[in-house]
Each structure stands twice: as C-alpha cells, then as structure tokens.
Amino acid sequence: MGNFSFSSLGVLFLLLVLIPNACWCFKKPKDYTAERENRWLQTCEQLGQVLTTIALLIDGNLNWHGWSNRCWWLILASCFIFLYEWFWVRYFRSDRNLIDFYRPLVGVRVPGATFPILSFLCLALYGRALVLGFATFLLGVGHIGIHLSHEQELKAQLLNQVKD
C-alpha cells in the first residue's frame, strides 16, 4: 500500500505540475470557459487531484532508493514531466489562444493534460505506489476527458468558422 512518510521526489513532481498551473490562472487562453464541462469528468478530476496530491506527498516509496531496474520508470516519468514543462513554455510564449493551448506536442493530443498523467503513472510504477496509480487513473479520466471535450469543441468552432 505504501510507505507512509514524506516524499521529496513526490513534492518535486507535484511542484513541477502546480507552478505552471498557478501561472496559467493569470494567463488563461482567450475565450476559455469551463461552463459546459461534464460533471462526472469534473468529479473524477477533482477526486483524482486530491488523492494524487496526498499520495505524492506521503508515499515514501517514491523517494530515491538507489539504482535498480525500476529507475527506468523514474527516468520515463522525468521525460514526461520535461515534455509537460516544454508544453507550458510553448504556451506562455504563444499568443495564448485556445488553439495554442490544445496544439499537440510531439504528436500527443492535449499534452497539458496527458503528460502529467503519464508522468505520475510512471512514478507510481517506479515506487510501486498502488494508491498513486489509482489516484492518477481517476485524475486522468477526468482531466484528459475534459480537455479532449474542449479540443473537440474548438475543432467544431474552427470548422464552423471555415464554413462561414
């Protein structure tokens, strides 16, 4: 179930996700709205956020314990978090339109939602953290689902503009 102690590595990954999100609150895309989001997806996302945050903070198995084959999961988690940061740099340097927010990165759709989920799942595999894995799954269903819906709405709007 986990080693209940402070996780410095978990805190690092959490901060790498939270800091750009806090900045985003002040630099949201033009015309962004959360009004029509699916309530079920919102519930999954919010529950996943709380559980993922707690798991990242208190699962000591996520800390560094020396080199082993499991470290490949940590390396992969780090690659995904790097791509996530790249997404944010690209977004903040853009005009901050919805299209900038939902533009794929290295062929991955909704990268701002997908990369942190992939990173946390790899981190869960690294730490053999079942609670983090479950929490991240919930977060992923909600977060990726919401962003795919937003992306679909944006594509429909763009298609309607081209038709007009």
Stockholm file with secondary structure:
# STOCKHOLM 1.0

chainA/1-164         MGNFSFSSLGVLFLLLVLIPNACWCFKKPKDYTAERENRWLQTCEQLGQVLTTIALLIDGNLNWHGWSNRCWWLILASCFIFLYEWFWVRYFRSDRNLIDFYRPLVGVRVPGATFPILSFLCLALYGRALVLGFATFLLGVGHIGIHLSHEQELKAQLLNQVKD
#=GR chainA/1-164 SS CCCBSCCHHHHHHHHHHHHHHHHHTTSCCBTCCCTTCCHHHHHHHHHHHHHHHHHHHHBGGGSCCCCCTTHHHHHHHHHHHHHHHHHHHHHHHSCCBHHHHHCCBTTBSSHHHHHHHHHHHHHHHHHTCHHHHHHHHHHHHHHHHHHHHHHHHHHHHHHHHHHC
#=GC SS_cons         CCCBSCCHHHHHHHHHHHHHHHHHTTSCCBTCCCTTCCHHHHHHHHHHHHHHHHHHHHBGGGSCCCCCTTHHHHHHHHHHHHHHHHHHHHHHHSCCBHHHHHCCBTTBSSHHHHHHHHHHHHHHHHHTCHHHHHHHHHHHHHHHHHHHHHHHHHHHHHHHHHHC
//
